[in-house]
Amino acid sequence: MQRWRHFLGGSLFAGALLALTVTLTACGDDMYASCDLEAGSLCADPESNVSCVEEQNLQCETQICARYKGSQAFCTTTCESDGDCVAGKCRQFPFGSNTSYCVEDVDIDE
């Protein structure tokens, strides 16, 4: 009986450790990773020079996919200041919006 408890306890610990490892490796930061915008929208047209945001995009951990001034589409998040954006800047877009999003430094020409 004692041996069975030891085996069961060890198995539960190993299983929990494996689950934690998988969870931590699966939750990578996809900030600025490439994403696809809804086909057929002006936002998805690679020739347009628009800034747009598509929320509820399941390709991104934050569920926000955006284009900034015609850039390639990228995963982003909302922000209040540049300090909220790793390797990027906080920019208010699209035009007329009261929301700001992180934009990677390479996509900003000032």
Secondary structure as GFF3:
##gff-version 3
##sequence-region A 1 110
A	DSSP	alpha_helix	2	26	.	.	.	ID=ss1
A	DSSP	three_ten_helix	42	44	.	.	.	ID=ss2
A	DSSP	beta_strand	52	55	.	.	.	ID=ss3
A	DSSP	beta_strand	64	67	.	.	.	ID=ss4
A	DSSP	beta_strand	74	75	.	.	.	ID=ss5
A	DSSP	three_ten_helix	82	84	.	.	.	ID=ss6
A	DSSP	beta_strand	88	92	.	.	.	ID=ss7
A	DSSP	beta_strand	100	104	.	.	.	ID=ss8
A	DSSP	three_ten_helix	105	107	.	.	.	ID=ss9
###
